[in-house]
Amino acid sequence: MIGNECIGDISKVAEYLDTITVNDDNWIYGTKGKFKICAKVFSEQSGYGIKNGRISKIQICDVSQKHWGFEKCYLNYDRGWDIRSNDPEVIAFINGLLVTFGDDELDDKDMIWYDIYGYLTKEYFEHGGGRVHLGSENNIADALAEARGWIEDVNTYAVIKVISSDYEEIEILEKTGG
């Protein structure tokens, strides 16, 4: 058996990845092709896990990224989605990993989300720069509510752009002055 009492058996995961390291704190580090992962894994499925599975936290980055962070991050889940991907290669990789843990694969609905971005000036919004990622929500109503809350807290010009991962809906909210 590869793994420990907290992580459980991860022999199938070790076969799936090119490299793997396990530490005593339920963390697994590994690589496969262009991907590197850092994942917090438990021996049993949990409501905190992806699709109620064993992985409660995972970051998938490009192997060229030297440190963990969001510089070249493809996907991040920390008891909820922070960064999702609609790239078929990334989805195929995470689904392969989920299956090795005995968890359910992601489907198209799992990969639809609404990112919320704030821009402190109209010029930033129109020409790029100055963008702040405020979060992601699973439906447009929650995303717009989050955006409206942020607008209420900002004392300067703010533009909030809510973008769906499948580009079905885009809404912009604006407020000037404070």
C-alpha positions in Angstrom: 0.0 0.0 0.0 1.2 3.5 -0.9 -0.1 6.2 1.4 -0.9 6.3 5.1 -3.9 5.9 7.5 -5.1 9.5 6.8 -4.6 9.5 3.1 -5.5 5.9 2.4 -4.2 3.7 -0.3 -3.0 5.8 -3.3 -1.3 3.1 -5.4 -3.6 3.9 -8.3 -2.7 7.5 -8.0 1.0 6.6 -8.0 0.5 4.7 -11.2 -1.3 7.6 -12.8 1.3 10.3 -12.0 4.9 10.4 -13.2 6.2 11.4 -9.8 4.6 11.4 -6.4 5.6 12.4 -2.9 3.5 11.9 0.2 4.0 13.7 3.5 2.5 13.0 7.0 0.0 16.0 6.8 -2.3 14.4 4.1 -0.5 16.3 1.3 0.5 14.7 -2.0 2.8 16.3 -4.5 3.3 15.0 -8.0 3.8 15.6 -11.7 2.4 14.2 -14.9 3.5 15.6 -18.2 3.2 19.4 -18.1 1.2 19.4 -14.8 2.3 19.5 -11.2 -0.1 19.0 -8.3 -0.3 19.7 -4.7 -3.3 18.1 -3.1 -4.7 17.5 0.4 -6.3 14.1 0.4 -8.2 12.0 2.9 -8.9 8.3 3.2 -12.7 8.9 3.0 -15.0 11.0 0.9 -16.1 14.3 2.4 -18.5 17.2 1.9 -15.4 19.4 1.5 -14.0 17.4 -1.3 -14.4 17.9 -5.1 -17.9 16.4 -5.8 -17.9 15.2 -2.2 -14.8 13.1 -2.8 -11.4 12.6 -1.1 -9.6 15.6 -2.5 -10.4 18.7 -0.3 -7.7 20.9 -1.7 -5.7 20.8 -5.0 -3.7 23.1 -7.1 -2.7 22.1 -10.6 0.0 24.3 -12.1 2.4 24.2 -15.0 5.6 22.2 -14.1 7.7 25.3 -15.1 6.2 27.3 -12.2 8.9 27.3 -9.5 6.8 28.1 -6.4 3.2 27.2 -5.5 0.9 30.1 -6.3 -1.3 31.4 -9.1 1.3 32.5 -11.6 0.7 29.5 -14.0 -2.2 27.9 -12.3 -4.7 25.9 -14.3 -7.0 24.9 -11.5 -7.4 25.5 -7.8 -9.9 23.9 -5.3 -9.7 24.8 -1.6 -12.9 23.3 -0.1 -14.6 25.1 -3.0 -13.6 26.3 -6.4 -11.2 29.3 -6.7 -9.9 28.7 -10.3 -11.7 26.4 -12.7 -10.7 25.5 -16.2 -12.6 24.7 -19.4 -9.4 23.5 -21.1 -10.1 19.9 -22.2 -6.5 18.8 -21.4 -6.8 20.1 -17.8 -10.2 18.5 -17.4 -9.0 15.2 -18.7 -6.1 15.3 -16.3 -8.2 16.2 -13.2 -10.8 13.6 -14.2 -8.1 10.9 -14.5 -6.9 11.9 -11.1 -10.3 11.9 -9.5 -11.0 8.4 -10.9 -7.8 7.1 -9.4 -9.0 8.3 -6.0 -12.4 6.5 -6.6 -14.2 9.8 -6.9 -16.7 11.0 -9.5 -15.5 12.8 -12.6 -16.3 16.4 -13.3 -19.0 17.1 -15.9 -19.8 20.1 -18.0 -22.0 21.7 -15.4 -19.1 21.5 -12.8 -17.0 23.6 -15.0 -19.5 26.5 -15.5 -18.8 29.4 -13.2 -19.1 33.1 -13.0 -15.9 35.1 -12.3 -16.3 38.5 -10.7 -13.7 41.2 -11.5 -13.5 44.7 -10.2 -11.8 47.6 -12.0 -11.1 50.8 -10.1 -11.3 53.0 -13.2 -13.3 53.0 -16.5 -9.9 53.3 -18.3 -8.6 50.1 -16.7 -11.8 48.3 -17.7 -11.6 49.5 -21.3 -7.9 49.1 -21.8 -6.8 46.4 -19.4 -4.9 46.6 -16.2 -5.9 47.2 -12.6 -8.2 44.2 -12.6 -9.0 42.5 -9.3 -10.5 39.0 -9.1 -13.2 39.2 -6.5 -14.3 35.5 -6.6 -16.3 33.0 -8.4 -19.8 31.8 -8.0 -21.8 28.8 -9.4 -24.7 30.9 -10.7 -25.3 34.4 -12.2 -27.6 35.5 -9.3 -25.0 34.9 -6.6 -22.2 36.4 -8.8 -24.2 39.6 -9.3 -25.1 39.8 -5.6 -21.4 39.5 -4.7 -20.6 42.2 -7.3 -23.3 44.5 -6.0 -21.9 44.1 -2.4 -18.4 45.0 -3.6 -19.7 48.1 -5.4 -21.4 49.3 -2.2 -18.1 49.0 -0.3 -16.0 50.9 -2.9 -15.6 54.7 -2.5 -14.3 55.3 -6.0 -15.4 54.5 -9.6 -15.9 50.8 -9.9 -16.8 48.6 -12.8 -17.8 45.0 -12.1 -17.7 42.5 -14.9 -19.2 39.1 -14.3 -18.2 36.5 -16.9 -19.5 33.0 -17.3 -17.0 30.3 -18.2 -19.2 29.2 -21.0 -19.7 32.9 -22.1 -23.5 32.6 -22.0 -24.1 35.6 -19.9 -22.0 38.8 -19.4 -23.3 41.7 -17.2 -21.5 44.9 -16.2 -22.4 47.0 -13.3 -21.1 50.5 -12.8 -20.9 53.1 -10.1 -19.2 56.4 -10.1 -18.0 58.6 -7.4 -18.1 57.9 -3.7 
